[in-house]
Amino acid sequence: MMINFRSLTIGLMLGGLVAINCAAQEAPAASVPAAPESAPAAEPATPQALDSRVQGIKSDVIKLNRDLLVLEEELLFPANTQVAVFVSMDVGKMFDLDSVQIKIDDKLISNYLYTPSEVNALHRGGVQRLYLGNLRAGEHEIVAFFTGGGPHNRDYKRGTTVKFTKDTQAKYIELRILDSSAKLQPEFDVKIWE
């Protein structure tokens, strides 16, 4: 069973805030200590003061949420077992990408169908993370299948394979789609980043 620490912590914080707010509203007036006679009477909280307190709490929750997201990623995907797979395109005039299927050690890890706007973002230099997971140290094989339209409006399905060694550092794998003007067809390449 996987626990979502971020949701649990945010839920507990918001529950605590609601409980504090309810307790403050229900507290009898007698429980408030009497102010010394020389001190001026405290004025009731104005809507602006409450609003600023709520905004402060919201900003604290957002900061905590960001910290918890980083912590969750570090716990779920420690650097010594982490593997990330990305897709990028060069110019992409010779290949119109429809989908990508990725397998590591004959296990399907990602199957992604692209929208035209996502393909356009890749053409403009974008890089998409398709997978983030854990792998034990040792030899592994990644196989990627690219499906789309090739030259002369023909359906095109190509694959590329590379073997790599996972060590104790995080491994970043880039699947690149390149145009080969010499061959007048797309090329599919895998680049391993350290």
N, C-alpha and C positions, 0 to 999 in steps of 0.2 A: 504494500500500500504506500503510495507516494503522498507526502504531505506538502501542501502548497503553503510554505512559510509566510509568504508575502500576504496572501489572503487572510490567513489566520491572524497574523499580527495586526493588520489593518482592521479586521473585524473586532478584535479585542480592544484596540484603541478607540474605535468609534463607539463600541458598547460602553466602554469606561466613560467616554465623554457624555453619552446620553445619561448614564447613571448619575454622574456628577451634576449635570444640568437638572435632572429630575429631583435629586436630593436638595439642591439649592432652592428649587421652587417650592418644595413641600416642607422645608424646614420651618418650624414655628418661630415666630418672632421672639419668643422668650429665650430661645437658645442662643441668640446673638448677644454677646456681652454688651452691657451698657457702656456708651462712650463717656469718658470723663466730661464733667460739666464744662470745663474750660475749652474743650475741643469742639469745633463746629460739627454739626450733624452731617453725616455722610449723605450725599444725594443719591437717589436711586440711579441705577445704571441706565444710561440713555441708549436708544437704539443704535446710535453711531458707535458708542463704546462697545456694545455687544457685537456689532458687525465687525469692528476692527479685531476683537478677540477671536471671532470665528475665522476671519481671514488669516490671522496668525496661526491658528490651529490647522487650517487647511494647508498652509505653506509648510508647516512642520510635517504633516502627513505626507505631502508630496515628496519632501526630502527623504523621509523615512522609507517611502515606497521605492524611491530610486536606489537607496542603499540596500534595501532588501532584495531588489532585483539583481544587483551586482553580487550580493552574497549568495543568492539562490543559484546563479549561474556558476559561481566558483565552487559551490558544493556539489551541484549536479554534474558539472563538466570540469573536473580538475585538470590543470594544464598537463599533467603527466599522462593522461589518457585521452585528451581532447583531440578530436578531428573535425575540421570544418571543410565543407565542399562548396565552392562558388562557381558561378557561370558568368562568362564575359564574352563579348563579341568584338571583333575587329571592325571592319566596315560593314560586313553582312550583306553586300549587294548580290552575292551569288547563292545565298541561302536564306530562306524565310522560315525562321524557327517556329515550330508548333509545340513540341514537347521535348522533355528530357527525362530519361529514366536512368537511375544510378544504382549500381549494385556494388557492395563491398563484400568480398569473400563469398560470392554467390547469394548474398542476402540483399533483397530489395530494400534500399534505405530511402529512396525518394522517387516520386513519379509526378512530374509537374507539367501542367498544361498552360501555355502562355496566352495572354490576351494581346491584342495589337499594341496597346499602350505600354505593356511591359517589354515587348520586343523593341518598341521605339526607344524606351529608356536604355536598353542594352546597346542599341545602335549609337546612342549619344554618349557612351562611355560608362554606363552604369554597370555595377557588379552585383549579382544577386546571390545571397547565401541560401543554398538549397538544403543544407544539412548541417547540424551541429550535434555531435554525439561522442561516445566514448569507444575507444579501441584499446585492447591490451597491446603491450609492446611485442614486436616481432614482425614477420613478413606478412604483407597483405596485398590483395589485388583489387583494384577499382576498375569497373567496367561502366562506361557511359554510352547510352544510345541516344542519338539526336534524330528527331523526326521533323520533317518540314518539306518545303518546296525548294527544289534545286534549280539548276540552270534549265532553260527552255520549259519552265513550268511543269517539270516532272516531280512526282513524289520522290522523296529522298529519305532514306533511313541509313544512318552510318553509325558505327560504333568505334570506340577507342578504348584501349586497355593499357594499364600501367601497373607494374608491381612496385611497391614501396615498402620501406622499413619504418615502422613506428618505434621511436625511442621514447625517452622520458620527457621530451619537449612536445608542446602542442604542434600539430601538423595541419597545415593549410594547403588545400588542393584546389587549383583553379582549372576548370574546364574551359578551354578557349576555342571559339569558333573563328577561324581566320579565312580570308579570301586568298586564293592562290591564283594570281593572274597568269602565271606560267602554265598551270594545268587547266585554267578556266573552270575551276570548281572549288567548293569549300574544303577546308582542311580542319580537322578536329584534333586538338592538342591538349595534353594534360601537363600542367606545371605544378611542381611540388615546392611550396614555400616553407621556409624554416621559421 
